[in-house]
């Protein structure tokens, strides 16, 4: 359960976020790829908007909790990027409210490291994702694209990469239908790689996402070797000087 906000007490009901007048108007396109980008109004956020648009991501930005809920209710986003420190009545409770208002819409949560554990407890494994602040825009763009590709199949909690499957509801992993037992660290590492299948993931990023404390590249390499032994060495390719790729 996420901790109560400093100023808000317990997570408020949906009615605590009244419908506002700042709904975003979705463009008329045949495929819904609209991304609601809910970040605080800062120069850094403005830069994120410009960079995502430059990468071809169809973003509609809002900068507070009331506007975010209004856009969720009336804007029909395909995906929501939600900063848990967004200004508003209760930025922490906002995530729970978004889940109620848009149960089928995937959410990528932006969170500081100190709130990571609390955020993880709120994520729906088959739909949601997160990035730690500070984040690279290309990393956020990759998470968005992956979740948008996955969205048509979100009636299942099973992720697939070739013959590798992960049931995120029960934390079960299988290769060619054969169950594989992973340690919590190995599972977290696999999930970090499955977020961007076919793309290079840098060791520094894996270290940030898998270990709560700073991890060395050597430690990442050791656990990559453990994971390879269990799921097949050919499924994780090393790109020298860049990182690792999960392949089908």
C-alpha distance (Angstrom), angle and dihedral (degrees) to the residues before:
residue distance angle dihedral
X1 . . .
X2 3.78 . .
X3 3.81 115.2 .
X4 3.77 117.0 -106.5
X5 3.79 116.1 -96.3
X6 3.80 115.7 -99.8
X7 3.77 92.2 -113.2
X8 3.77 102.6 28.1
X9 3.80 109.8 54.2
X10 3.81 113.9 -155.5
X11 3.78 120.7 13.5
X12 3.80 105.7 -80.2
X13 3.78 123.6 -127.5
X14 3.77 120.7 -101.2
X15 3.81 89.2 -95.3
X16 3.82 89.0 66.0
X17 3.78 86.8 75.5
X18 3.82 103.9 60.5
X19 3.76 119.4 -160.4
X20 3.80 107.9 -95.1
X21 3.76 134.4 -157.6
X22 3.79 96.7 -111.5
X23 3.78 101.4 85.0
X24 3.77 113.6 155.6
X25 3.76 115.3 -121.9
X26 3.79 110.9 -128.0
X27 3.78 115.9 -137.6
X28 3.78 118.7 -116.4
X29 3.78 104.8 -102.5
X30 3.77 131.9 146.2
X31 3.81 96.6 -127.2
X32 3.77 119.7 47.7
X33 3.79 106.3 -131.1
X34 3.80 96.5 142.0
X35 3.80 114.6 143.6
X36 3.79 118.9 -156.6
X37 3.81 104.4 -145.3
X38 3.81 109.2 -160.8
X39 3.81 107.5 -175.0
X40 3.83 131.4 141.9
X41 3.81 114.4 -91.4
X42 3.81 101.4 -97.6
X43 3.78 136.0 132.1
X44 3.81 88.3 -108.0
X45 3.83 90.9 54.8
X46 3.80 91.0 50.0
X47 3.80 88.4 52.8
X48 3.83 90.1 50.9
X49 3.81 90.3 53.1
X50 3.81 92.0 51.0
X51 3.80 93.0 45.8
X52 3.81 94.5 48.1
X53 3.79 91.0 49.4
X54 3.80 89.3 49.0
X55 3.82 87.1 55.2
X56 3.80 90.5 53.0
X57 3.81 98.2 -103.1
X58 3.82 112.0 146.2
X59 3.81 99.9 -134.3
X60 3.81 131.5 176.5
X61 3.82 109.4 -168.2
X62 3.81 128.8 -148.3
X63 3.78 126.4 174.1
X64 3.82 109.0 -156.0
X65 3.79 140.7 41.2
X66 3.80 97.6 -105.7
X67 3.80 92.6 52.0
X68 3.82 90.2 45.5
X69 3.81 92.8 54.6
X70 3.80 91.1 45.1
X71 3.82 89.7 53.2
X72 3.81 92.1 46.7
X73 3.80 90.8 52.0
X74 3.79 98.4 43.4
X75 3.79 108.8 17.2
X76 3.81 101.5 61.9
X77 3.84 96.7 -141.3
X78 3.80 119.3 -165.1
X79 3.80 90.4 -146.7
X80 3.80 136.7 7.2
X81 3.79 127.0 -143.2
X82 3.80 105.1 -161.7
X83 3.80 128.0 -173.4
X84 3.82 109.1 -150.6
X85 3.81 89.4 -146.9
X86 3.78 93.9 56.4
X87 3.83 112.8 141.5
X88 3.79 112.9 -103.9
X89 3.81 145.0 91.5
X90 3.80 93.7 -52.6
X91 3.81 116.9 -8.0
X92 3.79 92.0 -173.3
X93 3.79 94.2 50.5
X94 3.79 88.7 47.7
X95 3.81 91.2 79.4
X96 3.80 91.7 55.7
X97 3.80 90.2 47.6
X98 3.81 92.2 50.1
X99 3.80 88.9 53.1
X100 3.82 89.2 54.9
X101 3.80 95.2 44.0
X102 3.82 96.4 43.5
X103 3.81 108.2 22.2
X104 3.82 94.0 164.3
X105 3.83 97.2 46.4
X106 3.82 118.3 95.3
X107 3.80 117.1 -126.8
X108 3.80 128.0 -153.0
X109 3.81 106.7 -159.9
X110 3.81 122.3 -150.8
X111 3.79 109.8 -151.0
X112 3.80 140.0 163.6
X113 3.80 114.9 -114.3
X114 3.81 93.6 -107.3
X115 3.83 90.7 61.8
X116 3.80 95.6 43.9
X117 3.82 96.8 102.8
X118 3.81 93.0 48.3
X119 3.80 91.9 47.8
X120 3.82 92.4 48.7
X121 3.81 88.5 56.7
X122 3.81 89.3 58.7
X123 3.79 99.7 45.3
X124 3.79 121.6 105.4
X125 3.78 103.1 -133.5
X126 3.78 94.8 -145.4
X127 3.80 95.8 49.6
X128 3.78 114.5 18.9
X129 3.78 137.7 70.0
X130 3.79 137.3 173.4
X131 3.80 143.4 -148.4
X132 3.78 126.8 -156.4
X133 3.77 119.9 -124.3
X134 2.99 123.2 -88.6
X135 3.79 93.6 45.9
X136 3.78 135.8 169.6
X137 3.81 114.2 -113.6
X138 3.80 92.2 -132.0
X139 3.81 88.7 55.7
X140 3.81 91.4 52.0
X141 3.81 90.6 46.2
X142 3.82 90.2 52.1
X143 3.81 91.6 51.3
X144 3.80 90.5 49.0
X145 3.80 93.6 50.1
X146 3.80 92.5 47.5
X147 3.80 93.2 50.5
X148 3.80 92.0 46.4
X149 3.81 90.5 51.7
X150 3.79 89.8 48.7
X151 3.81 94.9 46.2
X152 3.84 98.1 88.9
X153 3.81 89.1 58.5
X154 3.81 97.8 44.4
X155 3.79 92.6 118.4
X156 3.80 85.2 83.9
X157 3.77 130.9 59.3
X158 3.80 92.9 -151.0
X159 3.80 117.6 106.7
X160 3.80 117.0 -159.2
X161 3.78 133.4 -160.2
X162 3.78 107.7 171.5
X163 3.80 107.4 -59.8
X164 3.80 91.3 -16.3
X165 3.82 114.3 99.3
X166 3.79 132.0 -178.9
X167 3.79 122.2 -166.6
X168 3.80 99.1 -154.4
X169 3.80 93.4 -171.0
X170 3.79 93.1 62.4
X171 3.82 100.1 19.4
X172 3.81 91.9 -119.6
X173 3.82 121.4 154.0
X174 3.79 126.7 -165.5
X175 3.80 136.3 177.9
X176 3.81 116.8 -157.3
X177 3.80 86.8 -13.3
X178 3.80 92.5 -54.8
X179 3.84 114.8 123.9
X180 3.81 114.9 -119.0
X181 3.80 123.1 -157.6
X182 3.80 113.3 -140.4
X183 3.78 130.9 -178.9
X184 3.84 116.0 -121.2
X185 3.82 90.0 -102.0
X186 3.80 93.0 48.7
X187 3.81 90.3 48.5
X188 3.82 92.1 49.8
X189 3.80 89.5 48.8
X190 3.81 91.6 50.7
X191 3.81 91.5 49.4
X192 3.80 90.6 50.5
X193 3.81 89.4 53.9
X194 3.82 93.1 45.2
X195 3.79 91.2 56.4
X196 3.81 89.9 74.9
X197 3.83 106.8 22.5
X198 3.78 113.3 -168.7
X199 3.82 92.4 16.3
X200 3.80 127.7 104.0
X201 3.81 113.6 -104.9
X202 3.79 115.4 -160.6
X203 3.84 119.1 -129.9
X204 3.82 89.5 -123.9
X205 3.79 90.5 58.5
X206 3.81 92.3 47.8
X207 3.80 89.1 49.6
X208 3.83 91.0 53.2
X209 3.78 94.8 47.6
X210 3.80 102.2 40.4
X211 3.80 104.4 36.6
X212 3.79 123.3 53.0
X213 3.81 88.7 -153.0
X214 3.82 123.1 51.8
X215 3.81 109.5 -79.8
X216 3.78 126.8 -157.1
X217 3.83 122.3 -122.9
X218 3.82 87.1 -114.4
X219 3.80 91.2 59.1
X220 3.80 90.4 49.6
X221 3.81 89.5 50.1
X222 3.81 91.6 50.4
X223 3.81 92.2 53.4
X224 3.79 91.8 44.1
X225 3.81 86.8 57.9
X226 3.83 90.7 49.0
X227 3.80 90.2 50.9
X228 3.80 92.8 47.0
X229 3.79 91.4 55.2
X230 3.78 90.2 56.1
X231 3.81 104.6 39.6
X232 3.83 98.5 27.4
X233 3.79 128.2 -81.1
X234 3.81 92.2 -117.5
X235 3.82 91.0 63.6
X236 3.82 94.7 66.6
X237 3.79 114.7 53.0
X238 3.80 122.7 -166.5
X239 3.80 116.6 -136.5
X240 3.79 103.5 -159.5
X241 3.76 112.9 -118.4
X242 3.82 93.4 2.9
X243 3.80 113.5 59.5
X244 3.79 142.6 -107.3
X245 3.82 136.0 -36.3
X246 3.79 126.5 -156.3
X247 3.80 107.5 -142.9
X248 3.78 133.7 -170.4
